[in-house]
């Protein structure tokens, strides 16, 4: 589909990658860009219409789908990261919050907007995923689980909405230079680069974006994950935990 002349809605548009998505849509000539956030006053990007939305609130999601019935491009960007392990975390609350936003919130948005997109010619959905969709790392273990679930959701929604002509794009990225990745000094992609690649894929009709070398490498290693991915991780964490004991 063409971005020029489309009507888009971006969740989590108040900062970071969501703001970059919204800005890129405006620059590509989208006729209208809705910027959704829990605090709509924080959506200040020129040319973007603020919308109050908590994607974990099913009633509000339904209201926004009715309010924004002209949408032809849905960008599911809103997400949460709690840096939680599975077993040693004080409670499963972090894992539950990540699943509620990253998986169930995205599912709610897809369900609510599927008929909107169908009525507007099919359109497209962009789901912002992660390299941790592909593997589990202890530093953000429960986040990875939620993103793996969201990846599975994305693939299933693509199959389900194919007949109505809706393109569903999975965007996988490693660290992006936003507040979410502020705790790491690892190399980071710019939000602008990820946004450009995502919308290039939409316009080209491509189902997947691997936005950086790390994402491409990890996905290529999946068939040999117990040989190539997890042994180095296990050694890293064994050494780290031993050093901290």
N, C-alpha and C positions, 0 to 999 in steps of 0.2 A: 504494500500500500504506500501511498504518497503521504509524507508528513505535511507538505504544503496544503493548506486548506482543511486539514483534519481538525477534530476537536479531541483534546486529550485531557486525561485526569492523572495526576501524579500524587501518590501517597507519600507522606513524609517529606513534603516539599519545602519545609521551613528551613532546612539547612543541608550542608554536605552534599551528598550525591543526589538527593531529591531536588535540591535547588539547581544543581547542574543539569539534571534531566529537564526541569522546567525551562531553564534558560536556553538549552539547546533546541527545545521544541519551538520556542518563540523565534529563535534565530532562523529556523528552517521554515518559517511561514505558517505555523499552525494557526488556524482561524481563532481558536480559543484554547486556553490552557487553564484548567482548574488545578489549583495547588492545595491539596488536602493536608491538614495537620490538626492535632488536638488543640493547639492554640493558633487559630487562623490569623491572629494579629501578627504572628511571627513570619508569615508568608509575605515577603516584601519585594520579591523579584518583579521588576517592571514588566507589564503585559500579562501577569498571572493573576487569576481571580481566586482569592482565598475561599476555602471551604472548610468548615469545622467538621472533623471526622476522626473518630477513634475506631480503628478497624476491628477491634474486639467487641464493639457494641453493635450487635446484629440489627437492632432496630434502626440505629443511625445509618448503618451501611445501606439498608433498604431505602431510607429517606433520601440519601444522597444519590442513589441510583435513579430514583424518580425525579429528583431535582436536576440532575445532569443527564437527562435523557438524550442529549445530542452527542454523547461521547462515542468516538469511533476508535480510540486508542487508550487503553488502560495500562498504566505503569505501576505495578505493585512493588514499591520501593521500601515502604515502611518496615522497620525491623528492630529487633532488640538483641543485645549481646550482654550476657552477664558474667562471662569468664568463669564458668562453673564446671567442676568435675562431676562424675556420676556417683561414686561411692563415698569419697572423702568429704564431699560438700556437706555443710552443716544440716541442710535440708534439701528436698527436691523442689523447693519453691522457684529457684532460678530456672531450672529445666522446664517447669510448668509454665512460667511466664514466657520463655522463649518459644515454646510450642504454641502457646495461645496466640501470640502475635505473628510469628513467622510462618506457622503452618495454618492454624485455624483462621487467623485474620485474612491471610491470602486466599484461602478457600472461600471465605465469606464474600470477599470482593469478586472473585471469579463467578460465583453462583449468582450474585446480584446483578452483575454487569453482562453476563452472557446473553440474556435476551435483549439488552440495550444494544450490544454490538451487532446482534443478528438483525435487529430492526434498522440498523444504520449501514447495512451492506456487508457485515462480517468483521471488518476491522482487524485489530490486533491486541494482544495482551503481551506485555513485557514483564517477566518476573525476575527480580534481582535476587540471585542466588549467591553462591560462594564456592571457592575452591574446597571448603570444608563440606560441601555436599558430597564429595567423593571419598573422604577419609576422615578419621577421627584423631584429634590431637588433644592431649590432656588439658592444655591451657584453656580451651574453649569447647570441651567435649560435648556438653549438652546443647550448645549452639549448633555444632556440627550435626547433631542428631536432628534438630529442627530444620536445618537446611537440607539434609538428606530427604526428610519427609516432604519438604517443599519442592525438591527436585522431582520426586516421584509424583507429586500432585501436578506439577507442570507438564510432565510427560503424559499423564492421564487426561488432563484437561485438553491437551493438544489433540489427542485421539477423539475425545468426545465432541469437540467443537469443530472438527474438520469439515463435517458436512454442512455447517452453516457458513463456511468460508472464513473462519477466524484463525489468523496466524497466532501461534503462541511461541514466544521467544524466551529461552532460558539464558540468562546472562551470568556467567561464572567469573568471579574475579578474586584475586588474592587480597592483600592489604591495599585499601584505597585511602588516600590522604584526607581523612575526615576525622571527626571527633571519635568515632567508633574505634579507630585504629591508633588513637593517640598514645596508648601505652607501649607501643612497640617502636623500635628504631629500625625495623626491617625496611627494605626498599618498598616504596608505595607507588601505585598508579595514581594519576590525577583523576578526580571526578569527571573532568571534562573529557578525558580520553575514553573512559567507560561509557559515558553518555553518547559520544559520537559513534562508538562501535555498536552500541545497542540500536541506535536509530538507523545506522547504515544497514544493519541486519533486517530491521523492519522493512525498509524500502527495497531491499534485495530479496525479501521473502525467505530469509534464512531462519532456521529454528533454534540455532545455538550460537552463543558468543563465548569464546574462551579469551578473556580480555588481556591476558598477560602470559609470559613464558611459564611461570609456575603452574598456572591453571592448565595450560596445554600439556606440560610435562606430567603432572599428577594424573590427568585423565588418561594419558597414553600408557601409564603404568598400572592401570586398574586390574588388568588381567593377571598381573604378577605382583599384586599388592603385598602379599605375605613374604615376598622376597625383596621387593624394591622399596616399598613405602614404610611398612611397620617395623622391620628390624632396626633401621637407623633411628626411628622415633623411640623405640624401646630402649636403645642404648643411651640416647640423649636423656630420657627421663630417669633411667636408672642412675646415671652419673649425677644428674641434678639432684635427685632425691638423696643419694648417698652423700653428696657434698653438703646438703642441708641438715643431715642428721647429727 
